[in-house]
Amino acid sequence: MYKTREKFISIGIYVLAVILFIGFSLFLIPAKVNEEYSIYSFLIIVAIFFAIILLCTRIRSILLKLAKRDTIDTGETLIIRDFIERLKFCYSLDDFYGAIGDYLEKRGDCSVLLIDRTRNYVLYNSPDRLTTSERTRKKIDQYFDEQWQDGIFFFDKDFGITSKFKKARGFFLCSEKQHMFVFCNYTRLFDSTIYSQLFEEYKRFITRTRTISTLSEIAATTTEWQQLAETQQSFLPQKIPNIPKLKIATYFRPLVNVSGDYFSILPIDSSKTLLMLGDVSGKGLPAALIMGLVMNTVKIIEDKEDLVGVIHAIDKAIKGMHLQDKYTVLFLGIVDTEKMKIRYINASMSDPLILSPSPDGYRIKPLTSNASLIGILDVGDITVAEKRLFRGDTILMATDGVSEVMDDSGVELGDTDLYKKTLIAGAAKSPQEFVDDIVNLIWRYNGDKKLHDDVTMMIAKVGY
């Protein structure tokens, strides 16, 4: 199993590191160390120590990858791993039932029983004798009532909880009173590390489906639109994270209570931050659902540095909702303040740009589109673009609700010198002051009339 191998590999690497350190130290350091050689000897020891640490860390990483490939990525465990990957893109119970059928039942020859304990109602059972049996249901009702704590547990042939992995004949997932029983005679063959991943993804699925269901129920009654708007805005960052060498300000104003605009700020590590801003086609509930879907999809993706993978995941999720003519434009960019660069994919957003200081003032560098609309067309091949960043650079991302604001004569703000001058003048200011300048310009240019689109923007200043 993976945990056992991981333990042995780690112990073996530590022992190897000690042996190498002692061996090289004895070999390279003179037998007699006098005062003249003391500093030289010390530097040799330090260099040997760090070289061995780097070497052993690399060897450990390689061995753990091989161990993972031989356990989690092969054999019976692969069935559960693939089921988890499918579960990440389930947004309804019908999606969930399809994943159960394709992976657990067909590939894994498992039987599944899903019970909603809040209503004591069977949501799903595999079409076999075990899960449809009255005896099975009575035993489960007797042992696992609605007060059962959340978690993942193993049961034996008599449906009793067991801590002995080899005697397990299935496992039981409980999250928010949603009980899922998986009956499998070869449960012991699954690598134990996969179960915690399965439980975490199951919890996310329950939360995701309930959120979508809540949005739909609220939208059914027009008197509850404010509650719908509050639920939707809970998807957005509630607080700008404190990121070294990157200051950020945002602005979000929906045209009506709900919006198809969205943005996110997700720190990846101490120097890399994922910035996202987008706009869903249309208005109302469908746009709000897609907005929440995109936000959730990006949030749960583990490798956020794989921008192409993120785009494909969003595309797959939107198409999986089967909402006619729904798509999104969006900008995804990873700002690296150590290497001073931005890697990005611009999926048909018209306005992202960099304002860069120069001896002649600020230069405007557009971050041009390099991908099509997401969720309706064939995505095709996507290339990640890259631009250098310099201290003092300002990155502006905005939906078309900013540039397409019109004056009384019908001229769009983005086409005017006034807009360009405001950008250049604001680039030297703090991100929040810059945001305030653009917002004030929008209202002045629009003549304080009612806007015709959502207005969302994000401004990031690099190096401060």
MIGUMAR-888833 format. One record per residue: residue in three letters; x negated, y, z of N, C-alpha, C in turn. Coordinates in steps of 0.2 Angstrom, whole numbers, plus 5000, padded with zeros to 4 digits. Layout:
BEGIN
ALAXYZXYZXYZ/...
This chain:
BEGIN
MET499649945000500050005000499650065000/TYR499950124998499550184997499250215003/LYS499650215009499450235015498850195018/THR498850135017498350095019497650105015/ARG497750105009497150125005496850195006/GLU497350235007497150305008496650305015/LYS496950275020496550265026495850235025/PHE495850185022495150145021494750185017/ILE494950225011494550265007494250325011/SER494750355015494450415019493950385024/ILE494050335028493550305032492850295029/GLY492950255023492350235019491950295017/ILE492350355015491950415012491650445018/TYR491950445024491650475030490950445032/VAL491050375032490450335033489850345028/LEU490050345021489650355016489250425017/ALA489650475019489350545020488850545025/VAL489050515031488550515036487850475034/ILE487950415031487350375029486950415024/LEU487250445019486950485014486550545017/PHE486950585022486550635025485950615029/ILE486050565033485450545037484950515033/GLY485050475027484550455023484150505019/PHE484550555016484250605013483850655017/SER484050665023483750705028483050675030/LEU483050615032482450575034481950575028/PHE482250565022481750565016481450625014/LEU481850685015481550745012481250785017/ILE481450785023481150825029480450795031/PRO479950835031479250805034479350775041/ALA478950725042478950685048478750735054/LYS478350785053478150835058478350895055/VAL478750925059479050995057478751045062/ASN478251085060477951135064478351205063/GLU478151255066478551315066478551345059/GLU478051335055477951365048478551335044/TYR478651265045479151235041479851235044/SER479951265049480651255053481251285049/ILE481151345046481651375042481751335036/TYR481151325032481251285026481651215027/SER481451185033481851115034482551135036/PHE482751185039483451195041483751215034/LEU483551245030483851265023483951195019/ILE483451155020483551095016484151055019/ILE484151045026484751015029485351045027/VAL485451105027486051145025486251125018/ALA485751125014485951115007486151045006/ILE485850995009485950925009486750915011/PHE486850945017487550935020488050955015/PHE488051015012488551045008488551005001/ALA488050984999488050944993488350874994/ILE488250844999488550775001489250785002/ILE489450845005490250855006490550865000/LEU490250904995490550914989490650844985/LEU490050804985490050744981490550694984/CYS490650684991491050644994491850664993/THR491950724993492650754992492850734985/ARG492350744980492550724973492650654972/ILE492250614976492350534975492950514978/ARG493150544984493750534988494350544983/SER494350604980494950624976495050574970/ILE494450554967494550504961494850444964/LEU494550414970494750354972495550354974/LEU495750414977496450414979496950424973/LYS496650454967497050454961497150384959/LEU496550344959496650274957497050234961/ALA497050244968497450204972498250224971/LYS498350284970499050314968499250274962/ARG498850274957499050244950499150164951/ASP498850134956498850064957499450044961/THR499750094965500250084970500950114968/ILE500950184969501550224968501750224960/ASP501250234956501350244949501450174945/THR501450114948501550054945501950004949/GLY502149954946502549904949503249924951/GLU503549894957504149914959504249984961/THR503750014964503750084966503950134961/LEU503750114955503850154949504650174948/ILE505050124950505750124949505950184953/ILE505750184959505950244964505650304962/ARG505050304960504750374958505150404952/ASP505350354947505650384941506350404943/PHE506650374948507350394950507250464954/ILE506750474957506650544960506550594955/GLU506250584950506150634944506750644941/ARG507250594940507850604937508350644942/LEU508250634949508650664954508550744954/LYS507950764952507750834952508150874948/PHE508450834942508850874937509550854937/CYS509850824943510550814944510850874948/TYR511450894944511750954947512450944949/SER512650874948513350854950513350784952/LEU513950764955513950694957513950644950/ASP514250674945514250634939513450614936/ASP513050674937512350664935512050614940/PHE512250614946511950574951512150494950/TYR512750484948512950424947512650394941/GLY512550434936512150414930511450394932/ALA511150434936510450414938510450344942/ILE510850334946510950274950511050214945/GLY511450224940511550164936510950154931/ASP510650204929510050194924509450164928/TYR509350184934508650174937508750114943/LEU509250134948509250084953509650024951/GLU510150024947510549964946510249924940/LYS510149964934509949924928509149904929/ARG508749954931508049934931507849904938/GLY508149924943507949894950508349834952/ASP508949824949509349774951509549784958/CYS509649844960509949864967510649874967/SER510949874973511649884974511749954978/VAL512149994976512150064980512950074982/LEU512950104988513550124991513450194994/LEU513950244991513850314993514550334997/ILE514450355003515050375007514950445010/ASP515550475009515650545012515950535019/ARG515550545024515750535031516250585033/THR516250645030516650705032517350685031/ARG517450645025518150625024518250545024/ASN517650515026517650445026517950415020/TYR517650435015517850415008517250385004/VAL517350335000516850304996516850344990/LEU516250374988516150414982515950364977/TYR515550314978515250274973515050204976/ASN515250154972514950084974514750054968/SER514250014968514049974962514549914961/PRO514649904955515149854953514949774954/ASP514849764961514649694962514949674969/ARG514849614971515249584976515049614983/LEU514349624983514149654990514449724992/THR514349774987514649834989515349844989/THR515749804986516449804986516749764991/SER516349724995516549675000516849715006/GLU517449695008517749725014517349705020/ARG516949655020516549635026515949685026/THR515649705021515149755020515349815023/ARG515949845020516149905023516349905030/LYS516549855033516749855040516049855044/LYS515549825042514949825045514649895045/ILE514649925040514349985039514750035043/ASP515350035043515750085047515650075054/GLN515550015056515349995063514750025065/TYR514250015061513550035063513350105062/PHE513650135056513450205054514050255053/ASP514150285059514750335059514550395057/GLU514950445057514850515055514350555059/GLN514250525065513750565070513050545068/TRP512950495063512250475062511750525060/GLN511150525063510650585062510450575055/ASP510250635052509950635046509250605045/GLY509050575040508450535039508550475035/ILE507950435034507950375030507850325035/PHE508150265034508150205039508150145034/PHE507950095038507950025034508349975038/PHE508749935034509149885038508949815035/ASP509149765040509049695038509649665035/LYS509649595034510149565031510849565034/ASP510849585041511449595044511649665045/PHE511349705041511449785041511249815047/GLY510849785051510649815057509949855056/ILE509849915059509249955058508649915060/THR508149905056507549875058506949915057/SER506449905061505749945060505249895057/LYS505449835056504949785053505049785045/PHE504649815042504649835035504749775031/LYS504449715033504449655029505149625029/LYS505549635035506249605035506749655032/ALA506549715029507049755027507349725020/ARG508049735020508449715014508749775011/GLY508549835013508849895009508649955014/PHE508850015011508750075015509350115015/PHE509350165020509950205021509750275021/LEU510050325017509850395017510450435020/CYS510350475025510850515028510650585027/SER511050625024510950705024511650735024/GLU511750775029512350815029513050775029/LYS512950715032513550665032513650635026/GLN513150635021513250595015512850535015/HIS513150475016512750415017512650375011/MET512050365009511850325003511550255006/PHE511850205004511550135006511250104999/VAL510650084999510350044994510149974996/PHE510449924993510349854995509849824990/CYS509349804993508749784988508349724992/ASN508349664990508049614993507249624993/TYR506949664988506249664988506049734991/THR506449764995506249834998505549835001/ARG505249785003504649785006504049795001/LEU504249784994503749794989503649864987/PHE504149914989504049984987503550014992/ASP503050054989502550084993502950134998/SER502750125005503050165010503050235009/THR502550265006502550335005503050365001/ILE503350324997503850354992504550374995/TYR504650345001505250355004505350425007/SER504850455009504950525012505050575006/GLN504750555000504850594994505550584992/LEU505850524992506550514990507050544995/PHE506850545001507350585006507350655005/GLU506750685004506750755003507150774996/GLU507050734991507450754985508150744986/TYR508350694989509050684991509350744995/LYS509050765000509250825003509350884999/ARG508850894994508950954989509550944985/PHE509650884983510250864978510850884982/ILE510950864988511550874992511650954993/THR511150984995511151054995511351094989/ARG511051064983511151094977511851094974/THR512151024975512851014973513351054977/ARG513151064983513651094988513651174986/THR513051194984513051264983513451284976/ILE513351244971513651244965514451244966/SER514651194970515351184971515651244975/THR515251264980515451324983515551384979/LEU515151394974515151454969515851444965/SER515951384963516551364959517151384963/GLU517151354969517751364973517951434974/ILE517451474976517451544977517751584971/ALA517451564965517651604959518351594957/ALA518651534960519351514958519851574961/THR519651604966520051654969519751724968/THR520051764965519751834963519651874969/THR519951864975519851904981519151884984/GLU518851834982518251814986517651824982/TRP517651874977517051884973516451914977/GLN516551954982516051984986515651924989/GLN516051874992515751814995515251774990/LEU515551774983515151744978514551784977/ALA514551844977513951884975513451884981/GLU513651874987513251864993512851794992/THR513251744990512951684989512451684984/GLN512651714978512151714973511451754975/GLN511551814978510951854980510551814985/SER510851764989510451724993509851684990/PHE509951674983509451644979508851684978/LEU508951744978508351794977507951804983/PRO507351824982506851834988507151884992/GLN507251864999507451915004506951965006/LYS506351945005505751985008505151975003/ILE504852035001504252024997503651995001/PRO503451944999502851915002502251965002/ASN501851955008501251995008500651955005/ILE500451984999499951944995499351994994/PRO498751964996498152004996498052024988/LYS497852084988497652114981498252114976/LEU498852114979499452114974500052144978/LYS500152204976500752244979501352244974/ILE501952224977502552214972503152254975/ALA503552274971504152304972504652284967/THR505352274969505852254965506452294965/TYR506852284960507552324960508052274957/PHE508652264960509152224958509852254959/ARG510152274953510852304953511252274948/PRO511752224951512152194946512752244943/LEU512952224937513452274934514152264938/VAL514252194939514852184944514552144950/ASN515052114953514752084959514252024958/VAL514351984953513951934951513451954945/SER512951924944512451944939512151884936/GLY511851894930511451844927510751854927/ASP510551914930509851934931509551894937/TYR508951884937508551854943507851864943/PHE507551854948506851864949506551824955/SER505951804955505651764960504851784961/ILE504651774967503951784968503651724972/LEU503251684969503051624973502351614973/PRO502051634979501351624980501151554979/ILE500651534975500351464974499751454978/ASP499351494979498751494984498551564985/SER497951564989497751634991497651684986/SER497551664979497351714974497851704968/LYS498251654968498751644962499451654964/THR499851694961500551704962500951704956/LEU501551664956501951654950502451714951/LEU502551754946503051804945503551784940/MET504151784941504651764936505251824936/LEU505451834930506051884930506451864923/GLY507051854924507451834918508151864918/ASP508551844912509251864911509551814908/VAL510151794911510551744908511051774903/SER511251744897511751774893512451774896/GLY512751824895513451834897513551864904/LYS514151864907514251884914514651834917/GLY514851854924515351814927515051744930/LEU515451694932515251634935514751594931/PRO514851584924514451544921513651564921/ALA513651634921512951664921512651654928/ALA513151664933512851654940512651584941/LEU513051534939512851464940512151454936/ILE512051474930511451464927510851504931/MET510951564933510451594937510251554943/GLY510751534947510551494953510151424951/LEU510451394945510051334942509351344941/VAL509251404937508551424935508051434942/MET508351474946507951484953507851424956/ASN508351374957508251314960507751264957/THR507751264950507351224946506551244947/VAL506451304947505751334948505551324955/LYS505951324960505751324967505551254968/ILE505851194965505751134967505151104963/ILE504951134958504351104954503751104958/GLU503351054958502751044962502251084959/ASP502051074952501551104949501751164945/LYS501751224949502051284946501451314942/GLU500851294942500351324937500451294930/ASP500851244929501051214923501651254920/LEU501451314917502051354914502451324909/VAL502051284904502451244899502951194902/GLY502751164907503151114911503751144914/VAL503651204917504151244920504651264915/ILE504451284909504951304904505351244902/HIS505051194901505351134898505851104904/ALA505651114910506151094915506751134916/ILE506651204915507251254915507651234909/ASP507351224903507751214897508151144898/LYS507851094901508251034902508851044907/ALA508651084912509251094917509851134914/ILE509651184910510251224907510651184902/LYS510251144898510651104893511051044897/GLY510751024903511150974906511851004909/MET511851064910512551094913513051094907/HIS512951084901513451084896513851144896/LEU513651204897514051264897513851294890/GLN514351304886514351324879514051394878/ASP513551394874513251464872512851494878/LYS512651454883512251484889511551474888/TYR511151524889510451524888510151574893/THR509451574893509151634897508551654893/VAL508351714894507751744892507351754899/LEU506651744899506351754905505551764904/PHE505251794909504551804909504251764915/LEU503751724913503451684919502651704918/GLY502451724924501751744923501351724930/ILE500751694929500351684935499751734936/VAL499851774941499351824942498751794946/ASP498151794944497551774947497151834949/THR497151844956496751904958496051894959/GLU495851824959495151814960494751814953/LYS495051784948494851784941495051844937/MET495451884940495751944937496051934930/LYS496551894930496851874923497651864925/ILE498051864920498751844920498851794914/ARG499051734916499251684911500051684911/TYR500351684905501051704905501351664899/ILE502051654900502451634894503051694894/ASN503151724888503651774888504251744883/ALA504751714886505251684882505751734880/SER505651774875506051824872506251884876/MET505851894882505951964885505652014881/SER506052074881505752124877505352184880/ASP505352184887505052234890504352224894/PRO504152164896503552164900502952194897/LEU502552224901501952254899501452274905/ILE500852284903500352304908500152374906/LEU500152414912499852484911499152484914/SER498652494910497952494912497652554912/PRO497252574918496952644918496352644913/SER496252704910495652704906495452784907/PRO494852794904494552864904495052914901/ASP495452894896495952944893496652934896/GLY496752904902497352894905497552824904/TYR498252814906498452744906498652714899/ARG498352654897498552624891499052574892/ILE499552564887500052514888499952454884/LYS499952394887499752334884500352294884/PRO500752284879501352234879501152164880/LEU501552134884501552054885502052024880/THR501852024874502352004868502651934869/SER503251924866503551864867503151804863/ASN503151744866502851684863503251624864/ALA503851634865504351574866505051594864/SER505451544862506151564860506551564866/LEU507251574865507751574870507751504874/ILE507851504880507851444884508551414885/GLY508651354884509251324886509751314880/ILE509651334874510151334868509751304862/LEU509151324861508751304855508251254857/ASP507951224851507451174852506851224854/VAL506551204860505951244863505351244859/GLY505251184856504651174852503951174856/ASP503451184852502751194855502751264858/ILE502451264864502351334868501651344869/THR501351404868500651414870500651464876/VAL500251454881500251504886499751554884/ALA499951614885499551674883499151694889/GLU498651734888498151754894497951824892/LYS497851864897497551934897497151954903/ARG496651984902496252004908496552064911/LEU496452064918496752114922496152154925/PHE496252214927495752264930496052294936/ARG495652314941495852344947496252404945/GLY496852414948497352464946497852454941/ASP497752394938498252384932498952374936/THR499452394932500152384934500552344929/ILE500852294932501252254928502052264929/LEU502352284923503052294923503452244920/MET503952214923504452174920505152194922/ALA505552194916506252224917506652194912/THR507352184914507852164910508052214905/ASP508352194900508552244895509052294897/GLY509352284903509752334907509452404908/VAL508752404908508352464909508252494902/SER507952464898507752504891508352514887/GLU508952484888509552494883510052534886/VAL509852574892510252624894510352684889/MET510952704888511052754882511252824885/ASP511052874882511252944883511952954879/ASP512153014880512853034877512753024869/SER512253024866512153024859512052954856/GLY511952904861511852834860511152814859/VAL510652854860509952834860509752794866/GLU509452744865509252694870508652724874/LEU508552724880508052744884507352724882/GLY507352654881506752624879506452654872/ASP506752684868506552714862506252784863/THR506352814869506152884870505452894872/ASP505152954871504552974874504552984881/LEU505153004883505353014890505152954894/TYR505352894892505252834895504552814896/LYS504252824890503452814890503152854894/LYS503252924895502952964899503052954906/THR503652924908503852904915503452844917/LEU503352804912502952744914502252764915/ILE501952804911501252824912501152864918/ALA501552904919501552944926501652904932/GLY502052854931502152814937501652764939/ALA501252744934500752684934500252704940/ALA500152764941499652784947499952774954/LYS500552774954500952774960500952704963/SER501252704969501352634972501952604969/PRO501952534969502552504965503252524967/GLN503352534974503952564976504152624973/GLU503652674973503752744970503852734963/PHE503552694960503652684952504352654951/VAL504552604955505252584954505752644955/ASP505652684960506152734962506152784956/ASP505552794953505552844947505952814941/ILE505852754940506252724934507052724936/VAL507152704942507952704944508152774943/ASN507852824945508052894945508152914938/LEU507652894934507652914926508352884923/ILE508452814925509052784922509652824923/TRP509752844930510352884931510452944928/ARG509852984928509853044924509953044917/TYR509652994914509752984907510452964905/ASN510752914909511452894908511952944910/GLY511753004913512253054915512653034920/ASP512452984925512852964930513452924928/LYS513452904922514052864920514052794922/LYS514552754921514552684923514052644918/LEU513552604921513152564917513452514913/HIS513152484908513452434904513152364905/ASP512652364909512252294910511952294917/ASP511752234919511352224925510652264925/VAL510452284930509752324930509352284935/THR508752254932508352214937507652234934/MET507152244939506452254937506052234943/MET505352214941504852204946504252234944/ILE503852264948503252304947502752274952/ALA502152254949501652224953500952264951/LYS500652294956499952324955499452284958/VAL498952274954498352224955497752264958/GLY497452224963496852254966496952294972/TYR497552304975497652344981497952304986/
